[in-house]
Amino acid sequence: MSTATTEPASPLPEPKSKRLVALDAFRGFDMFWIVGGESLIVALAKLGHGQVSEAIEAQMEHKSWSGVAFYDLIFPTFAFIIGVSLVFSLSRTLTEVGRAAAIRRILVRSFILFLVGVFYYNGLADGWDKVRWVGVLQRLAIGYCGAGILFCFFKARGLAISAAVILIGYWAMLTFVPIRDVNLERKQARQLMQEKGKTNVADLYYSTTARVTGKFDDGLNVVQHFDFEHLPGRKYDGNYDPEGILSNIPAVATCLLGALVGLFLKNSNKSSQQKVAFLCLAGFISVGLGFLWGIQFPVIKKIWTSSYVLVAAGYSTLGLALFYQVIEVWGFSKWATPFVWIGMNPITIYIAFSILSFSKLADRFVGGPVRASLNSYFPLVHSAMVVLLMFLFVRFLYKRKIFLRL
């Protein structure tokens, strides 16, 4: 009598995880303000008069130094979203190819994004001494690299401790490391040069022997002094750069805080409504702690202070919670489709917005005689045309499945 043998069935492939539309939409919403949204809202506000219009315009501008406006949150929100996103992408990569290969991918992608940033700021066109080695894309590359590598080694507790060490360490450095008692802000430096009979800023700086600690003024702090001494190439603010060397350190913490949120969203043991409630609570706590810390360590975007990291991460968490509630919990997603178009190609539209010059392209539609007939309404119509062209561009890329993956 023969016995039939059956081979064990091959395991079925695991179903692909559902894409988090709320995250794509929130990323696109954030980028929208950089690629036309800010100009559109300012143009609308200028048609009105009074305190409301002035308040709206003020929120669409960066704070000159300390404090935070709506527009000061755009950049850190994108860095925060990078942290959220890497949880989903790197978790899959670690499972498929392992830690060593994942780290290689992180390093390669970060290096490419860093080079794209150098190219974005005119590359080598003006010579080595005019290269801007730091900038928005370079900071995103460094933040992604640092947070990504830490994610490959640590779980949630380790990531939280890493973020805390970075933020506290950065505060300690700016608070206790002595610097020369000389303000490098352009107007301040010129005035000091006249008073002390110096012909250039370097002579003024290196001839100053007095030291101070715990200074957070524009031009008088550890971060900007370090840039003056060690940052090569072109510095955006003359003597230092708003995306300078040391301020990239807390930017890693911004990404790490995003990664912690991403880990919580990925937790299948929590219901969607529980996730929203937690995000709201965490967001309010982060904002509160940030402003509380800001009493001693001011909230300053240009040197990315630790208090600024907490405030920005808190608002980013609240924004993501809102998008998650509306799109993932309530199921209202059609309204966010244009933002998803942007969110699926954020780096592409960021680069294209400058290189393709959407503003000049809009002039071809509403410039000349059209502009003359519009009078005071021209800025609004022009901004609306820029936004329309931008949406058409990202829709074209989305429909043809053209995505720039770095």
Secondary structure as UniProt FT lines:
FT   HELIX           21..32
FT   HELIX           33..37
FT   HELIX           38..46
FT   HELIX           51..59
FT   HELIX           70..73
FT   HELIX           74..97
FT   HELIX           99..120
FT   TURN            121..126
FT   HELIX           128..130
FT   HELIX           136..153
FT   HELIX           156..176
FT   STRAND          179..180
FT   HELIX           186..196
FT   HELIX           201..207
FT   STRAND          211..212
FT   TURN            218..219
FT   HELIX           222..230
FT   TURN            236..237
FT   TURN            242..243
FT   TURN            246..247
FT   HELIX           248..266
FT   TURN            268..269
FT   HELIX           272..293
FT   TURN            294..296
FT   TURN            301..304
FT   HELIX           306..323
FT   HELIX           324..329
FT   HELIX           334..336
FT   HELIX           337..343
FT   HELIX           346..355
FT   TURN            356..357
FT   HELIX           358..366
FT   HELIX           368..374
FT   HELIX           375..377
FT   HELIX           378..399
FT   TURN            400..401
//
